[in-house]
């Protein structure tokens, strides 16, 4: 849903910010996410959040795409949010967060330095952020070709292709490494992310993209009948599958068996027993 919205703090007479968006629900989530992560580009909005907490998100008017700029001007004048509010960019310009926006945190020189490091070196995004003075979030926006940095692709197409192709290659290698760790180890998603220096979200999303990805069970034990049982969660297996009243005690015993602190536990073994 497209339209004009306001961020509103009733505790302050100047606590209002007017904005436009092509997706109201998404824009609401973005504002809150940026505020909670201390990543919001508007310092007045950030200061208001630090003082009063989260704002009320108010939909002022819904409209079609072509009317957004004009209506943003009208509503900004209605609340006088440039002079007596939280807006710091003239309404109706839809400048976004790039270098031509007055709210931009980084100069063109800084962005170009980071971009140069991206296509000339094999440094990670975090390392480039540290060397260039940009944030890791801003580096990611370049790599993901977001609107605020599309000018780089237009002005430096060859260099931009190098950056994007290198990023695709890195992701392919990372994906292969993730697959290898999933298939050959019992590492958790957090451990895999830490091992590869990537986010847990990246690991989770990759596994969602490949639902048929088979992962070895965490536990492999033989029950009293000599059948091999694959178990992902010991507690869940004892509670829900075996339906034991003392499932906590039984689960602990099987874990000790798995860790080879016990040779046998109530008929269960870690290795197949030879039948006489």
Buried (B, 14 or more C-beta within 10 A) or exposed (E): EBBBBBBBBEEEEBBBBBBBBEEBEEBBEBBBEBBEEEBBBBEBBBEBBEEEEEBEBEBBBEBEEEBBBBBBBBBBEEBEBBEEBBBBBEBBEEBBBBBEBEBBBBEEEBBBBBBBBBBEEEBEBEBBBEEBBBBBEBBEBBBEBBEBBBBBBEEBEEBBEBBBEBBEEBBEEBBEBBBEBBEEEEBEBEBBBEBBEBEBEBBEEBBEEEEEEEEEBEBEBBEEEEEEBEBEBBBEBBBEEEEBEEBEEBBBBBBEBBEEEBEEBEEBBBEEEEEE
